[in-house]
Amino acid sequence: MIRRTLLAASAAAVALAGTTVPAQADYVHPTVVSEVAATFTPHLVNVSGQPKPIAFAIAEAGSEMVVGGRFTQVENSKRTLPYNRSNVFAFDATTGAIDPNFKPVVDGDVWSVLSDGTSVYIGGEFKNVNGTPRAALAKLDLATGQLDPNFNPTFTGKRISDMEMRGDQLIVSGTVTPKLISLNPVTGKPTQYLRPVVGGRLANSDNPAVFKFDISPDGQHLVAVGNFLTVNGADHPRVFMMDLDDNGSSLTSWNYDSLALKCTSNRRNAQAYVQDVAFSPDSSWFALASFGYMYQSGYRGNMICDSVSRFETADLDPFRPTWINYTGGDSLKSVAVTGAAVYVQGHSRWLDNPYGQDSKGPGAVDRMGGGAVDPTTGMALAWNPNMPQQRGGYQILPTATGVWFATDGARWGGKYHRGIRFAPLP
């Protein structure tokens, strides 16, 4: 694979680069990535008698990639060499060679991974790392996999599901209390930078949580999504926005009225339907990925159930999204924006399907497992790699050379790629 340089990044993101891990929206691509996945990537191994393996998260770590999830074995690209790994592992970003030294023992699922190139933060539903108590969040040495003894957060359980750096602040979210909080990246102790009071939970759902959040590339905004009703005592169901600067944060009035409505699915947790968020490279808008089945009667074009949608950052009281691309009743679980495309993945069958209801309606296009949407029009692009998945892919990570996909699926374009896929720029 030919390495390509980063084409553009926001000036604010560059200014923060000394302590900031690049956000997924910092990369601007001139075109969509290839539909053909790279052949060098390793695979998760489906071990008999154990739950099917899942890659929940992937992160750049210098010249390596680090993957977190639920698995006990991984294997090389040719499927000839298995390696025992406990829910997290690292491999070379250009050759796929699995790092023989980074093999920490983590006793639970790893839902989020973040790296500054020498250290790796892992968040998830674990209690111990390398035999040492570290509930939900830990910091590891990338070279050795050893636990950083100086980083010792105060969490006692539950889940960390997302992480991001903003300057010298490590911001984490999940089912932990509080649901979104800033930490000292050296000690893991709480700071005063960010600590909104996220309250309530949606009917027919599990634990209240901030599932995912994204910080705009200019560092000025944070949008969070999850299972909650209020923030700082004000109504903000499912989504809220905060303003950020170097000194602190504040809750904005951003609110979209239709988010107060339930989708038509009655399945447990379907009402916590907004699953992921990603800012555009210029920070002027963000996209939301959702499930929940169908919109209510009369709300097509307003409710964002089973769709990807675009909202403008500066519009704090939107009447409706700039655009919505509906799947017609299938879930979308993750989203990323590169300038050339809005990538989504889930267990979709179609895009451009506002008139379908668990069916292919007029104008719909086949997009098994996900696809790409035009950032301006909101219509599906021709990009169609055919990536069937089970529950759906959990993270999409653009880099300077292409886009990585972390998933529970096993095939991409008919070829075997269990859990990890890389689509390079042409």
Solvent accessible surface area in square Angstrom, and as a share of the most:
residue,aa,sasa,rsa
1,M,96,0.43
2,I,136,0.69
3,R,126,0.46
4,R,108,0.39
5,T,111,0.65
6,L,73,0.36
7,L,101,0.50
8,A,49,0.38
9,A,36,0.28
10,S,27,0.17
11,A,87,0.67
12,A,34,0.26
13,A,15,0.12
14,V,93,0.53
15,A,87,0.67
16,L,39,0.20
17,A,63,0.49
18,G,77,0.74
19,T,77,0.45
20,T,27,0.16
21,V,18,0.10
22,P,73,0.46
23,A,11,0.08
24,Q,28,0.12
25,A,0,0.00
26,D,11,0.06
27,Y,20,0.08
28,V,46,0.26
29,H,6,0.03
30,P,95,0.60
31,T,54,0.32
32,V,43,0.25
33,V,4,0.02
34,S,30,0.20
35,E,74,0.33
36,V,113,0.65
37,A,6,0.05
38,A,14,0.11
39,T,117,0.68
40,F,31,0.13
41,T,1,0.00
42,P,0,0.00
43,H,7,0.03
44,L,0,0.00
45,V,27,0.15
46,N,70,0.36
47,V,39,0.22
48,S,113,0.73
49,G,86,0.83
50,Q,81,0.36
51,P,95,0.60
52,K,106,0.45
53,P,5,0.03
54,I,9,0.04
55,A,0,0.00
56,F,7,0.03
57,A,3,0.03
58,I,1,0.00
59,A,8,0.06
60,E,57,0.26
61,A,1,0.01
62,G,60,0.57
63,S,79,0.51
64,E,28,0.12
65,M,3,0.01
66,V,0,0.00
67,V,0,0.00
68,G,0,0.00
69,G,0,0.00
70,R,74,0.27
71,F,8,0.03
72,T,62,0.36
73,Q,51,0.23
74,V,0,0.00
75,E,18,0.08
76,N,30,0.16
77,S,35,0.22
78,K,162,0.69
79,R,127,0.46
80,T,92,0.53
81,L,98,0.49
82,P,88,0.55
83,Y,60,0.23
84,N,112,0.57
85,R,16,0.06
86,S,32,0.21
87,N,17,0.09
88,V,0,0.00
89,F,0,0.00
90,A,0,0.00
91,F,0,0.00
92,D,39,0.20
93,A,8,0.06
94,T,46,0.27
95,T,85,0.49
96,G,4,0.04
97,A,61,0.48
98,I,13,0.06
99,D,19,0.10
100,P,87,0.55
101,N,90,0.46
102,F,0,0.00
103,K,117,0.50
104,P,3,0.02
105,V,91,0.52
106,V,3,0.02
107,D,80,0.42
108,G,13,0.13
109,D,31,0.16
110,V,0,0.00
111,W,39,0.14
112,S,6,0.04
113,V,12,0.07
114,L,13,0.06
115,S,4,0.02
116,D,87,0.45
117,G,23,0.22
118,T,99,0.57
119,S,20,0.13
120,V,0,0.00
121,Y,7,0.03
122,I,0,0.00
123,G,0,0.00
124,G,0,0.00
125,E,78,0.35
126,F,3,0.01
127,K,114,0.48
128,N,51,0.26
129,V,0,0.00
130,N,51,0.26
131,G,69,0.66
132,T,52,0.30
133,P,98,0.62
134,R,22,0.08
135,A,16,0.13
136,A,0,0.00
137,L,0,0.00
138,A,0,0.00
139,K,21,0.09
140,L,1,0.01
141,D,61,0.32
142,L,17,0.08
143,A,72,0.55
144,T,68,0.40
145,G,1,0.01
146,Q,110,0.49
147,L,28,0.14
148,D,33,0.17
149,P,105,0.66
150,N,105,0.54
151,F,0,0.00
152,N,69,0.36
153,P,15,0.09
154,T,85,0.49
155,F,27,0.11
156,T,121,0.70
157,G,14,0.14
158,K,118,0.50
159,R,59,0.21
160,I,0,0.00
161,S,7,0.05
162,D,22,0.12
163,M,11,0.05
164,E,18,0.08
165,M,16,0.07
166,R,19,0.07
167,G,11,0.11
168,D,93,0.48
169,Q,28,0.13
170,L,0,0.00
171,I,0,0.00
172,V,0,0.00
173,S,0,0.00
174,G,1,0.01
175,T,15,0.09
176,V,3,0.02
177,T,103,0.60
178,P,19,0.12
179,K,21,0.09
180,L,0,0.00
181,I,3,0.02
182,S,0,0.00
183,L,2,0.01
184,N,53,0.27
185,P,20,0.13
186,V,92,0.53
187,T,47,0.28
188,G,0,0.00
189,K,88,0.37
190,P,56,0.35
191,T,28,0.17
192,Q,172,0.76
193,Y,19,0.07
194,L,1,0.00
195,R,130,0.47
196,P,4,0.03
197,V,105,0.60
198,V,17,0.10
199,G,20,0.20
200,G,44,0.42
201,R,119,0.44
202,L,12,0.06
203,A,83,0.64
204,N,67,0.34
205,S,3,0.02
206,D,61,0.32
207,N,82,0.42
208,P,36,0.23
209,A,2,0.02
210,V,0,0.00
211,F,45,0.19
212,K,35,0.15
213,F,8,0.03
214,D,4,0.02
215,I,7,0.03
216,S,2,0.02
217,P,5,0.03
218,D,36,0.19
219,G,2,0.02
220,Q,94,0.42
221,H,37,0.16
222,L,0,0.00
223,V,1,0.00
224,A,0,0.00
225,V,0,0.00
226,G,0,0.00
227,N,2,0.01
228,F,0,0.00
229,L,69,0.34
230,T,38,0.22
231,V,0,0.00
232,N,79,0.41
233,G,70,0.68
234,A,45,0.35
235,D,100,0.52
236,H,9,0.04
237,P,14,0.09
238,R,6,0.02
239,V,1,0.00
240,F,0,0.00
241,M,2,0.01
242,M,6,0.03
243,D,58,0.30
244,L,8,0.04
245,D,75,0.39
246,D,111,0.58
247,N,144,0.74
248,G,18,0.18
249,S,37,0.24
250,S,63,0.40
251,L,44,0.22
252,T,16,0.09
253,S,78,0.51
254,W,1,0.00
255,N,39,0.20
256,Y,3,0.01
257,D,109,0.57
258,S,12,0.08
259,L,1,0.00
260,A,69,0.54
261,L,50,0.25
262,K,91,0.38
263,C,1,0.00
264,T,57,0.33
265,S,16,0.10
266,N,121,0.62
267,R,198,0.72
268,R,140,0.51
269,N,47,0.24
270,A,4,0.03
271,Q,7,0.03
272,A,2,0.01
273,Y,1,0.00
274,V,0,0.00
275,Q,33,0.15
276,D,11,0.06
277,V,2,0.01
278,A,0,0.00
279,F,0,0.00
280,S,2,0.01
281,P,19,0.12
282,D,100,0.52
283,S,5,0.03
284,S,52,0.33
285,W,16,0.06
286,F,0,0.00
287,A,0,0.00
288,L,0,0.00
289,A,0,0.00
290,S,0,0.00
291,F,38,0.16
292,G,2,0.02
293,Y,66,0.25
294,M,16,0.07
295,Y,30,0.11
296,Q,55,0.24
297,S,112,0.73
298,G,78,0.75
299,Y,83,0.31
300,R,117,0.43
301,G,21,0.20
302,N,25,0.13
303,M,1,0.00
304,I,1,0.01
305,C,1,0.01
306,D,3,0.01
307,S,0,0.00
308,V,0,0.00
309,S,0,0.00
310,R,38,0.14
311,F,2,0.01
312,E,54,0.24
313,T,9,0.05
314,A,97,0.75
315,D,63,0.32
316,L,70,0.35
317,D,110,0.57
318,P,10,0.06
319,F,161,0.67
320,R,119,0.44
321,P,7,0.04
322,T,72,0.42
323,W,21,0.07
324,I,32,0.16
325,N,4,0.02
326,Y,10,0.04
327,T,0,0.00
328,G,2,0.02
329,G,12,0.12
330,D,9,0.05
331,S,10,0.07
332,L,0,0.00
333,K,21,0.09
334,S,0,0.00
335,V,0,0.00
336,A,0,0.00
337,V,0,0.00
338,T,0,0.00
339,G,37,0.35
340,A,25,0.20
341,A,0,0.00
342,V,0,0.00
343,Y,0,0.00
344,V,0,0.00
345,Q,0,0.00
346,G,0,0.00
347,H,69,0.31
348,S,0,0.00
349,R,80,0.29
350,W,29,0.10
351,L,0,0.00
352,D,16,0.08
353,N,0,0.00
354,P,36,0.23
355,Y,131,0.50
356,G,1,0.01
357,Q,113,0.50
358,D,77,0.40
359,S,52,0.34
360,K,108,0.46
361,G,13,0.12
362,P,105,0.66
363,G,66,0.63
364,A,11,0.09
365,V,46,0.26
366,D,75,0.39
367,R,22,0.08
368,M,82,0.37
369,G,0,0.00
370,G,0,0.00
371,G,0,0.00
372,A,0,0.00
373,V,0,0.00
374,D,37,0.19
375,P,18,0.11
376,T,106,0.62
377,T,80,0.47
378,G,3,0.02
379,M,107,0.48
380,A,21,0.17
381,L,43,0.21
382,A,92,0.71
383,W,7,0.03
384,N,52,0.27
385,P,5,0.03
386,N,71,0.36
387,M,0,0.00
388,P,57,0.36
389,Q,21,0.09
390,Q,88,0.39
391,R,139,0.51
392,G,0,0.00
393,G,0,0.00
394,Y,21,0.08
395,Q,39,0.17
396,I,1,0.00
397,L,17,0.09
398,P,0,0.00
399,T,5,0.03
400,A,23,0.18
401,T,7,0.04
402,G,0,0.00
403,V,0,0.00
404,W,5,0.02
405,F,0,0.00
406,A,1,0.00
407,T,0,0.00
408,D,5,0.03
409,G,2,0.02
410,A,23,0.18
411,R,114,0.42
412,W,3,0.01
413,G,43,0.41
414,G,50,0.48
415,K,138,0.58
416,Y,45,0.17
417,H,12,0.05
418,R,28,0.10
419,G,1,0.01
420,I,0,0.00
421,R,0,0.00
422,F,1,0.00
423,A,0,0.00
424,P,25,0.16
425,L,17,0.08
426,P,96,0.60
